[in-house]
C-alpha cells in the first residue's frame, strides 16, 4: 500500500529524500572501516562485488556517495504491480547465489563478508569468511554449520 501510485522512475528521488532523513545522511549507513576495506580490495586489483538485500537504487546511491560506484552491485529489485511496486528479486540468503551467478559472479569466491547468518549459503562457497559485528549466537550458528572458524571483524 505504501507504494500505491509510485513507479520505478520515482525511486531515485524517494531514496534521496530518505537519505536526507538519516541523522548523518549517507555517512550514517556505511561503516568507514568497511569502506576502507573495500577500497583496499579494489586498489589491490581484487574482483569485488557487493551483494545486498537492500533495494538496488538505495544501495547504488550509498555506494556513489562513498566513492564506490565502480564496484559492481547485486541488490534487491522491485517491479510495477497493481498501480504500485512489489518485490521482484530479493538478494537475501541463498537467493544471492543465483543472482550473483546470473551477473557473472559465480562461486566459489575468494572471500565473503557478512553480518548475518542468513548468508550461510554464500559463506559455504567461499575460501575466506568474515563476520562483521555479529550478534550473539550468529558466530556459533555459522561455525557449527560450516564446521570451521570464521574471522570476526569488530567494525563498530
N, C-alpha and C positions, 0 to 999 in steps of 0.2 A: 504494500500500500504506500510506503514511503517514496517509491519511485514512480507512482502514477503520474503520467504526463511528462515524464523525463525520457530523453533519448540518449544514446551513447555520446552524441555530439555535445551534450550538456555537461558531461562528466569532468572535463578539464577545469571548467570554471568552478564547479562544485568542490573539486579537490583543492583548488587554491583557497577557496573560502574556508574549507575545513582546516587546512593547514594554518591559516591565519588565526584560528580559534585556539590552537595549541599554545601552551604557556611560552615556549621558546620558538615557535614556528617550526621550521624543518629541523632545527637543531635539537629539538626535544625528543626526536624519534630515533635517529641513528646514533649508536654509541660511537664516540670518537675513536676508541680503540679498534672497533670493528672496521671503521672507515680506513684507519691507518693500515690494518692488516690486509684489507682488500687492495689498497693502493700498493702495498709491498708485493703482493702476489702478481699484480698487473705489471709492476716495474721489473719483476724477475722473469717476465715472459710467460708466466703460468696461464693456462687457459682457465678463465674464471667465468662462471655463470651464477646468477642469483635465481634461486627457485623459492618463491614465497607464496603463501596463501593470501597475501594482501592483493587487493584489486590492482590490476596492471597499471592503470593511469595514475593511481596514487603512488605505487612503488616507483614508477618512472619519474614522477615529479621529485620524489625524495632523493633518488639517485642523481638526477640533474643538479639539484641543489648542493649535493655533496661532491660534485665534480666527477661522478662515476657514470655518466651517461653512456660511455663507450662499453660498459660491461653488459653483456647480454642478459636479458631478463626473461624469466618464465614465471608468469604470475596468473592469478585467478582472473577470469573474464566474465562479463555479463552480456546478455543479448536482449533485444526487444521482446516483450511478451505482454499481450493484452493491454497495450497502452502504457506500459511501464518497462521496467528492467527486471530480469531474473538472472540468477546464476547460470552461466554457461559451463565453464570448466573451473573446478576448484582445485588449485595447485596445493594439495594438502595430503600428507601421509603417503600412502602407496601410489596415489594418483600422480605424484610428482614424477615418478619414473617414466611412464609413457609420455607425459607432457615434455619432459626433458629429451627423451629419445626422439620424439617427433620433430624436435627443433635441432637435431644434430648433436645432442649431448648424451649419448647412450653410455650406460655403465660398462665397465667399472670406472670409478672415479678415484683419483689420487687422494683427495681429501674432501671431507664434508664437515660443515659447521652447522650446528643446530642448537636450539634452546628448548626443544620439546621432544618427548618420547614418541609422538606421532610420526616422527621422521625415522623411526627404527628401520622401515624397509629401505630407505635411502642409505642409512648408515651401514646396513648389511652389505652393500655393494661398493663400499669404499675401503681403501687401504688404510688411511688415517682417519680418525674420528674425533671430533672436538665438540664438547658440550659447553655452551656459553651460559653462564649464570643459571645452572639447572636448579629446579625446585627440588625440595626434599622428596626422595623416593624415585625421582627421574633417573638418577645415576644407577641406582640398584636395579631398576626395571630394565634399563638398557644393557647394563653389563651382564645381568643374568641371561638376557635374551641372546646377546652376542657371544657369551662365554669368554669374554675378554674385557680388559680395562679400556676405558676411553680417557682422553686427555680433557681435564676440566679447565676452563678458562673463566676466571672471575674478572669481568669487564665492567663491574658496577662503578 
